[in-house]
Each structure stands twice: as C-alpha cells, then as structure tokens.
Amino acid sequence: RSCGSTTMSANTVIGKTRSTKPKISPQRGLDPARIFAEIQARPPLMRPQAAQAYQGMDVDWVMTFANAKAGRVGEVSVFFNAKPHGIGVGMVTGDVSLRRYPQLKQLRAGTPVHLRGAIRKVDALFIDLEITELLLTQPTAAGK
C-alpha cells in the first residue's frame, strides 16, 4: 500500500505502514526472563520500541535478592536476579526507602523477595521498577 505521501515516516517499513506500538501485549504471568527474550528476539533497531511497550506495566514478582547500594539520602537501590541464581539474564532494579524497609540492612544475597510495582524502563541488562511494595520473607528456624 501507499503511504499517501511522498515523505516516508518513521513508521514506514518497506512500503507498509506499521502502528507506532510494537505488537507485544504484556500479559499476566510475564516474567523478567520472558521480557528480555521477547525484546532480544526483535531486530536491533526495533528493540527500543519493543522495550517501551512494557513501560507502566504492573508487576507482582518473587525475585532473588542480589545486592543493594546506598543512593540518595534515605534511599537504597536494590538489585534482583531476573532468574534464580542470575544465570544468563539481566537484573531487576529499583529504589526504596531504607526507613520503610530497614530489614534490607541485614538481607543476604539469594533471599527470595516478593515485589510489586510498575516498570519504568527496560534496557538490554536491566528492568527498572517503580517499587511500591517489598515483602521480605521471614527466615525459618532452619534458615537462621
């Protein structure tokens, strides 16, 4: 089909028009590994647009705590493995209040953490979240 204009827009691909949003429909049960895989399956120049499709998507994930780093006053950047043991996939990160989650000071790498929030940004190595809630698991008598 014709674009109806002699000027090609950024949405024109080899004579066909495309919608501005990639055909990725974030769905229930979508985990970080699958998000990374779906984006990487795209041609390189389409990956940024595919990553944007996930911005604002609500998440409710159980992740494996990997690390934390002091950020702005009273805030901590937390890092989670996107897959158990962090093998071959990027990380999930976000900022939280240390006052709200003082348990983070004693949290060890490998601890499961239930987190809720919304995706702010996805890039090649990170899914950055606006974390609204962290549910830290309580150690059992055997885990102490």
ChimeraX commands (.cxc) that place a marker at each C-alpha (Angstrom):
marker #1 position 0.00,0.00,0.00 radius 0.5
marker #1 position 0.95,3.58,-0.50 radius 0.5
marker #1 position 1.75,5.78,2.48 radius 0.5
marker #1 position -0.34,8.54,0.90 radius 0.5
marker #1 position 2.61,10.90,0.93 radius 0.5
marker #1 position 5.97,11.21,-0.76 radius 0.5
marker #1 position 7.59,11.67,2.65 radius 0.5
marker #1 position 8.34,8.44,4.47 radius 0.5
marker #1 position 7.58,8.45,8.16 radius 0.5
marker #1 position 9.45,6.56,10.87 radius 0.5
marker #1 position 6.55,4.10,10.87 radius 0.5
marker #1 position 7.02,3.03,7.25 radius 0.5
marker #1 position 8.71,-0.30,6.72 radius 0.5
marker #1 position 9.44,-1.42,3.15 radius 0.5
marker #1 position 6.31,0.15,1.72 radius 0.5
marker #1 position 3.97,-0.92,4.54 radius 0.5
marker #1 position 2.80,1.19,7.42 radius 0.5
marker #1 position 3.15,-0.02,10.96 radius 0.5
marker #1 position 1.47,1.12,14.13 radius 0.5
marker #1 position 3.70,3.11,16.49 radius 0.5
marker #1 position 3.38,0.46,19.22 radius 0.5
marker #1 position 5.13,-2.89,18.73 radius 0.5
marker #1 position 2.95,-5.97,18.72 radius 0.5
marker #1 position 3.86,-7.09,22.20 radius 0.5
marker #1 position 0.95,-7.36,24.55 radius 0.5
marker #1 position 2.20,-7.54,28.12 radius 0.5
marker #1 position 0.15,-10.19,29.84 radius 0.5
marker #1 position -0.41,-11.78,33.21 radius 0.5
marker #1 position 2.42,-14.09,34.23 radius 0.5
marker #1 position 5.02,-12.29,32.15 radius 0.5
marker #1 position 8.33,-12.62,33.96 radius 0.5
marker #1 position 11.62,-10.72,33.50 radius 0.5
marker #1 position 13.30,-13.54,31.56 radius 0.5
marker #1 position 10.47,-13.56,29.04 radius 0.5
marker #1 position 10.51,-9.77,28.72 radius 0.5
marker #1 position 14.25,-9.84,27.96 radius 0.5
marker #1 position 13.77,-12.72,25.49 radius 0.5
marker #1 position 10.91,-11.00,23.63 radius 0.5
marker #1 position 12.91,-7.80,23.26 radius 0.5
marker #1 position 16.08,-9.63,22.15 radius 0.5
marker #1 position 14.06,-11.55,19.54 radius 0.5
marker #1 position 13.41,-8.25,17.73 radius 0.5
marker #1 position 15.75,-6.80,15.13 radius 0.5
marker #1 position 18.27,-4.49,16.89 radius 0.5
marker #1 position 16.73,-1.22,15.71 radius 0.5
marker #1 position 13.26,-2.30,16.88 radius 0.5
marker #1 position 14.34,-3.25,20.40 radius 0.5
marker #1 position 13.99,0.22,21.97 radius 0.5
marker #1 position 10.42,0.49,20.68 radius 0.5
marker #1 position 9.64,-3.04,21.92 radius 0.5
marker #1 position 11.06,-2.19,25.36 radius 0.5
marker #1 position 8.77,0.87,25.57 radius 0.5
marker #1 position 5.73,-1.40,25.32 radius 0.5
marker #1 position 6.45,-2.60,28.86 radius 0.5
marker #1 position 6.69,0.84,30.48 radius 0.5
marker #1 position 3.95,1.29,33.06 radius 0.5
marker #1 position 3.13,-2.43,33.23 radius 0.5
marker #1 position 2.28,-3.53,36.78 radius 0.5
marker #1 position 4.34,-6.39,38.14 radius 0.5
marker #1 position 3.95,-8.77,41.06 radius 0.5
marker #1 position 7.07,-10.94,41.13 radius 0.5
marker #1 position 9.04,-13.09,43.55 radius 0.5
marker #1 position 12.68,-12.37,42.83 radius 0.5
marker #1 position 16.02,-13.41,44.28 radius 0.5
marker #1 position 17.79,-10.56,46.09 radius 0.5
marker #1 position 21.26,-9.94,44.66 radius 0.5
marker #1 position 22.61,-6.64,46.02 radius 0.5
marker #1 position 21.84,-3.17,47.37 radius 0.5
marker #1 position 23.62,0.14,47.11 radius 0.5
marker #1 position 23.08,3.35,49.07 radius 0.5
marker #1 position 21.58,6.04,46.87 radius 0.5
marker #1 position 20.13,9.42,47.72 radius 0.5
marker #1 position 19.75,10.18,51.43 radius 0.5
marker #1 position 17.49,7.53,52.94 radius 0.5
marker #1 position 17.13,5.56,49.71 radius 0.5
marker #1 position 18.65,2.30,48.60 radius 0.5
marker #1 position 18.92,0.89,45.09 radius 0.5
marker #1 position 18.04,-2.81,45.23 radius 0.5
marker #1 position 19.02,-5.40,42.65 radius 0.5
marker #1 position 17.34,-8.73,41.99 radius 0.5
marker #1 position 18.30,-11.60,39.71 radius 0.5
marker #1 position 15.84,-11.91,36.85 radius 0.5
marker #1 position 16.24,-15.70,37.07 radius 0.5
marker #1 position 17.15,-17.79,40.09 radius 0.5
marker #1 position 20.92,-17.62,40.57 radius 0.5
marker #1 position 21.14,-14.90,37.90 radius 0.5
marker #1 position 22.21,-17.17,35.08 radius 0.5
marker #1 position 22.25,-15.60,31.63 radius 0.5
marker #1 position 19.62,-12.90,32.09 radius 0.5
marker #1 position 19.64,-9.26,33.17 radius 0.5
marker #1 position 18.61,-7.83,36.52 radius 0.5
marker #1 position 15.58,-6.12,38.02 radius 0.5
marker #1 position 16.28,-2.95,39.98 radius 0.5
marker #1 position 14.51,-0.15,41.79 radius 0.5
marker #1 position 14.83,2.35,44.62 radius 0.5
marker #1 position 13.20,2.03,48.03 radius 0.5
marker #1 position 13.20,3.86,51.34 radius 0.5
marker #1 position 15.54,2.38,53.92 radius 0.5
marker #1 position 13.29,3.81,56.62 radius 0.5
marker #1 position 10.35,1.85,55.24 radius 0.5
marker #1 position 12.41,-1.34,54.76 radius 0.5
marker #1 position 15.12,-1.37,57.48 radius 0.5
marker #1 position 15.35,-5.18,57.08 radius 0.5
marker #1 position 17.32,-4.57,53.88 radius 0.5
marker #1 position 20.37,-3.83,56.03 radius 0.5
marker #1 position 20.50,-7.50,57.02 radius 0.5
marker #1 position 19.18,-9.12,53.84 radius 0.5
marker #1 position 21.55,-11.64,52.29 radius 0.5
marker #1 position 22.04,-12.35,48.60 radius 0.5
marker #1 position 19.89,-15.24,47.44 radius 0.5
marker #1 position 16.93,-14.37,49.68 radius 0.5
marker #1 position 13.54,-14.53,47.93 radius 0.5
marker #1 position 11.68,-11.19,47.96 radius 0.5
marker #1 position 8.14,-10.57,46.75 radius 0.5
marker #1 position 7.98,-7.21,45.00 radius 0.5
marker #1 position 5.21,-5.17,43.46 radius 0.5
marker #1 position 5.43,-2.10,41.31 radius 0.5
marker #1 position 5.42,-0.82,37.75 radius 0.5
marker #1 position 8.06,-0.97,35.04 radius 0.5
marker #1 position 9.75,2.40,34.49 radius 0.5
marker #1 position 12.24,1.31,31.84 radius 0.5
marker #1 position 13.66,-1.77,30.16 radius 0.5
marker #1 position 17.07,-1.86,28.52 radius 0.5
marker #1 position 19.46,-4.61,27.47 radius 0.5
marker #1 position 20.55,-5.51,31.01 radius 0.5
marker #1 position 18.01,-4.05,33.45 radius 0.5
marker #1 position 14.32,-3.78,34.16 radius 0.5
marker #1 position 13.95,-0.66,36.29 radius 0.5
marker #1 position 10.88,-0.63,38.54 radius 0.5
marker #1 position 8.95,1.93,40.50 radius 0.5
marker #1 position 8.73,-0.36,43.52 radius 0.5
marker #1 position 5.55,0.13,45.54 radius 0.5
marker #1 position 5.95,-2.79,47.93 radius 0.5
marker #1 position 8.60,-5.26,49.07 radius 0.5
marker #1 position 7.51,-8.28,51.06 radius 0.5
marker #1 position 10.56,-9.69,52.73 radius 0.5
marker #1 position 10.36,-13.35,53.66 radius 0.5
marker #1 position 10.89,-14.25,57.28 radius 0.5
marker #1 position 13.70,-16.75,57.90 radius 0.5
marker #1 position 12.62,-20.09,59.21 radius 0.5
marker #1 position 14.25,-21.80,62.19 radius 0.5
marker #1 position 16.22,-23.94,59.73 radius 0.5
marker #1 position 17.34,-20.85,57.77 radius 0.5
marker #1 position 18.70,-18.92,60.77 radius 0.5
marker link #1:1,2 radius 0.2
marker link #1:2,3 radius 0.2
marker link #1:3,4 radius 0.2
marker link #1:4,5 radius 0.2
marker link #1:5,6 radius 0.2
marker link #1:6,7 radius 0.2
marker link #1:7,8 radius 0.2
marker link #1:8,9 radius 0.2
marker link #1:9,10 radius 0.2
marker link #1:10,11 radius 0.2
marker link #1:11,12 radius 0.2
marker link #1:12,13 radius 0.2
marker link #1:13,14 radius 0.2
marker link #1:14,15 radius 0.2
marker link #1:15,16 radius 0.2
marker link #1:16,17 radius 0.2
marker link #1:17,18 radius 0.2
marker link #1:18,19 radius 0.2
marker link #1:19,20 radius 0.2
marker link #1:20,21 radius 0.2
marker link #1:21,22 radius 0.2
marker link #1:22,23 radius 0.2
marker link #1:23,24 radius 0.2
marker link #1:24,25 radius 0.2
marker link #1:25,26 radius 0.2
marker link #1:26,27 radius 0.2
marker link #1:27,28 radius 0.2
marker link #1:28,29 radius 0.2
marker link #1:29,30 radius 0.2
marker link #1:30,31 radius 0.2
marker link #1:31,32 radius 0.2
marker link #1:32,33 radius 0.2
marker link #1:33,34 radius 0.2
marker link #1:34,35 radius 0.2
marker link #1:35,36 radius 0.2
marker link #1:36,37 radius 0.2
marker link #1:37,38 radius 0.2
marker link #1:38,39 radius 0.2
marker link #1:39,40 radius 0.2
marker link #1:40,41 radius 0.2
marker link #1:41,42 radius 0.2
marker link #1:42,43 radius 0.2
marker link #1:43,44 radius 0.2
marker link #1:44,45 radius 0.2
marker link #1:45,46 radius 0.2
marker link #1:46,47 radius 0.2
marker link #1:47,48 radius 0.2
marker link #1:48,49 radius 0.2
marker link #1:49,50 radius 0.2
marker link #1:50,51 radius 0.2
marker link #1:51,52 radius 0.2
marker link #1:52,53 radius 0.2
marker link #1:53,54 radius 0.2
marker link #1:54,55 radius 0.2
marker link #1:55,56 radius 0.2
marker link #1:56,57 radius 0.2
marker link #1:57,58 radius 0.2
marker link #1:58,59 radius 0.2
marker link #1:59,60 radius 0.2
marker link #1:60,61 radius 0.2
marker link #1:61,62 radius 0.2
marker link #1:62,63 radius 0.2
marker link #1:63,64 radius 0.2
marker link #1:64,65 radius 0.2
marker link #1:65,66 radius 0.2
marker link #1:66,67 radius 0.2
marker link #1:67,68 radius 0.2
marker link #1:68,69 radius 0.2
marker link #1:69,70 radius 0.2
marker link #1:70,71 radius 0.2
marker link #1:71,72 radius 0.2
marker link #1:72,73 radius 0.2
marker link #1:73,74 radius 0.2
marker link #1:74,75 radius 0.2
marker link #1:75,76 radius 0.2
marker link #1:76,77 radius 0.2
marker link #1:77,78 radius 0.2
marker link #1:78,79 radius 0.2
marker link #1:79,80 radius 0.2
marker link #1:80,81 radius 0.2
marker link #1:81,82 radius 0.2
marker link #1:82,83 radius 0.2
marker link #1:83,84 radius 0.2
marker link #1:84,85 radius 0.2
marker link #1:85,86 radius 0.2
marker link #1:86,87 radius 0.2
marker link #1:87,88 radius 0.2
marker link #1:88,89 radius 0.2
marker link #1:89,90 radius 0.2
marker link #1:90,91 radius 0.2
marker link #1:91,92 radius 0.2
marker link #1:92,93 radius 0.2
marker link #1:93,94 radius 0.2
marker link #1:94,95 radius 0.2
marker link #1:95,96 radius 0.2
marker link #1:96,97 radius 0.2
marker link #1:97,98 radius 0.2
marker link #1:98,99 radius 0.2
marker link #1:99,100 radius 0.2
marker link #1:100,101 radius 0.2
marker link #1:101,102 radius 0.2
marker link #1:102,103 radius 0.2
marker link #1:103,104 radius 0.2
marker link #1:104,105 radius 0.2
marker link #1:105,106 radius 0.2
marker link #1:106,107 radius 0.2
marker link #1:107,108 radius 0.2
marker link #1:108,109 radius 0.2
marker link #1:109,110 radius 0.2
marker link #1:110,111 radius 0.2
marker link #1:111,112 radius 0.2
marker link #1:112,113 radius 0.2
marker link #1:113,114 radius 0.2
marker link #1:114,115 radius 0.2
marker link #1:115,116 radius 0.2
marker link #1:116,117 radius 0.2
marker link #1:117,118 radius 0.2
marker link #1:118,119 radius 0.2
marker link #1:119,120 radius 0.2
marker link #1:120,121 radius 0.2
marker link #1:121,122 radius 0.2
marker link #1:122,123 radius 0.2
marker link #1:123,124 radius 0.2
marker link #1:124,125 radius 0.2
marker link #1:125,126 radius 0.2
marker link #1:126,127 radius 0.2
marker link #1:127,128 radius 0.2
marker link #1:128,129 radius 0.2
marker link #1:129,130 radius 0.2
marker link #1:130,131 radius 0.2
marker link #1:131,132 radius 0.2
marker link #1:132,133 radius 0.2
marker link #1:133,134 radius 0.2
marker link #1:134,135 radius 0.2
marker link #1:135,136 radius 0.2
marker link #1:136,137 radius 0.2
marker link #1:137,138 radius 0.2
marker link #1:138,139 radius 0.2
marker link #1:139,140 radius 0.2
marker link #1:140,141 radius 0.2
marker link #1:141,142 radius 0.2
marker link #1:142,143 radius 0.2
marker link #1:143,144 radius 0.2
view
